[in-house]
Amino acid sequence: MICCHVLYGIDEPVPFIAKLQASARDRVFIMLRQGPVPHPATELRRRLLGTPDLPVPQFSDLFMLLTQMGIAPDVTFIRYPVVNRYADVDEAMTDCRMLIGDGWDEARARTLLEEMLTRDGDDLVIDSGMALAGIAHWQPAT
């Protein structure tokens, strides 16, 4: 059973993880980021609102939860580049608007995004750097 970047929006992770285990045939894999969300909205939020990132579950939170559940997972960390590509500024605005929420300022966000975007051929690009993610994996008890 593979669960990649899903737990961020799960209100009750314990029953969710229990269902993953019950459905798994051989192993359970859960991947979550460790660190800030590698998305243009993270930097845009800082510039627009001057506020820190929204709190999202981290891999370290998952690891502690699993140990509390009596699961001792094997752990693997990976790093990967995150590059966001857009056809135009409007597409970048749409992608970021929903992640900013209160405090969204359409005109200022457009100006800031135009400063952040670079051209790569036909695309507009924001290089969000390297992401670090942890993968917890284990064989469920039978």
NORCORRA-V889881 format. One record per residue. RES is the residue in three letters. SS is DSSP state (alpha for helix, beta for strand, coil for the rest). PSI is psi in degrees with one decimal (* if undefined). OMEGA is omega in whole degrees, 0 to 359 (999 if undefined). Layout:
res/ss/psi/omega
RES/SS/PSI/OMEGA
RES/SS/PSI/OMEGA
//
This chain:
res/ss/psi/omega
MET/coil/129.0/182
ILE/beta/131.2/179
CYS/beta/106.3/186
CYS/beta/113.3/178
HIS/coil/40.6/181
VAL/coil/-34.5/189
LEU/alpha/-11.1/182
TYR/alpha/-36.7/184
GLY/alpha/11.1/182
ILE/coil/117.6/181
ASP/coil/-37.3/183
GLU/coil/86.3/185
PRO/alpha/-28.9/183
VAL/alpha/-52.4/178
PRO/alpha/-33.3/179
PHE/alpha/-47.5/180
ILE/alpha/-38.4/178
ALA/alpha/-39.1/178
LYS/alpha/-38.2/176
LEU/alpha/-47.2/180
GLN/alpha/-44.2/182
ALA/alpha/-28.0/182
SER/alpha/-15.0/185
ALA/coil/141.6/176
ARG/coil/-38.7/185
ASP/coil/-54.7/182
ARG/coil/159.4/173
VAL/beta/134.7/176
PHE/beta/126.4/175
ILE/beta/125.1/181
MET/beta/131.2/175
LEU/beta/151.4/176
ARG/beta/154.0/169
GLN/coil/112.5/182
GLY/coil/-174.6/183
PRO/coil/155.5/179
VAL/coil/121.1/182
PRO/coil/76.3/182
HIS/coil/146.3/179
PRO/alpha/-29.2/180
ALA/alpha/-25.7/178
THR/alpha/-50.4/179
GLU/alpha/-38.2/179
LEU/alpha/-40.3/178
ARG/alpha/-44.6/179
ARG/alpha/-43.9/183
ARG/alpha/-39.4/181
LEU/alpha/-48.2/191
LEU/alpha/-15.4/183
GLY/coil/24.9/182
THR/coil/156.9/177
PRO/coil/172.6/179
ASP/coil/154.6/172
LEU/coil/141.5/179
PRO/coil/123.6/176
VAL/coil/151.9/178
PRO/coil/142.1/179
GLN/coil/164.2/176
PHE/alpha/-38.9/180
SER/alpha/-35.2/176
ASP/alpha/-43.3/179
LEU/alpha/-45.8/182
PHE/alpha/-45.0/180
MET/alpha/-39.2/178
LEU/alpha/-44.4/180
LEU/alpha/-42.5/180
THR/alpha/-35.3/176
GLN/alpha/-28.1/178
MET/coil/-0.2/181
GLY/coil/17.5/180
ILE/coil/126.9/177
ALA/coil/87.2/186
PRO/coil/155.1/164
ASP/beta/151.9/184
VAL/beta/135.4/175
THR/beta/135.7/175
PHE/beta/143.7/176
ILE/beta/152.1/173
ARG/beta/140.7/179
TYR/beta/147.1/180
PRO/beta/146.1/176
VAL/beta/113.0/178
VAL/beta/122.0/180
ASN/beta/127.3/182
ARG/beta/139.2/182
TYR/beta/148.3/177
ALA/coil/-33.7/181
ASP/coil/176.1/182
VAL/alpha/-35.9/180
ASP/alpha/-38.9/178
GLU/alpha/-40.5/177
ALA/alpha/-39.2/178
MET/alpha/-46.4/180
THR/alpha/-41.7/181
ASP/alpha/-35.7/183
CYS/alpha/-32.8/186
ARG/alpha/-47.0/185
MET/alpha/-21.6/181
LEU/alpha/-6.8/180
ILE/alpha/-46.6/179
GLY/coil/-137.1/181
ASP/coil/140.8/180
GLY/coil/0.4/179
TRP/coil/128.2/177
ASP/coil/104.1/187
GLU/alpha/-51.0/184
ALA/alpha/-46.2/181
ARG/alpha/-39.7/178
ALA/alpha/-41.9/179
ARG/alpha/-46.1/180
THR/alpha/-46.0/181
LEU/alpha/-43.1/179
LEU/alpha/-39.7/178
GLU/alpha/-35.3/176
GLU/alpha/-34.4/184
MET/alpha/-29.4/185
LEU/coil/143.6/172
THR/beta/156.4/181
ARG/beta/136.1/174
ASP/beta/94.9/186
GLY/coil/-124.6/179
ASP/coil/-8.2/185
ASP/beta/154.7/166
LEU/beta/136.6/191
VAL/beta/142.1/167
ILE/beta/120.3/177
ASP/beta/112.2/182
SER/beta/8.9/175
GLY/beta/-158.1/182
MET/beta/135.6/175
ALA/beta/146.3/174
LEU/beta/127.8/178
ALA/beta/147.2/175
GLY/beta/145.9/176
ILE/beta/114.9/174
ALA/beta/130.4/180
HIS/beta/144.0/183
TRP/beta/160.2/175
GLN/coil/119.7/183
PRO/coil/150.2/177
ALA/coil/141.7/181
THR/coil/*/999
//
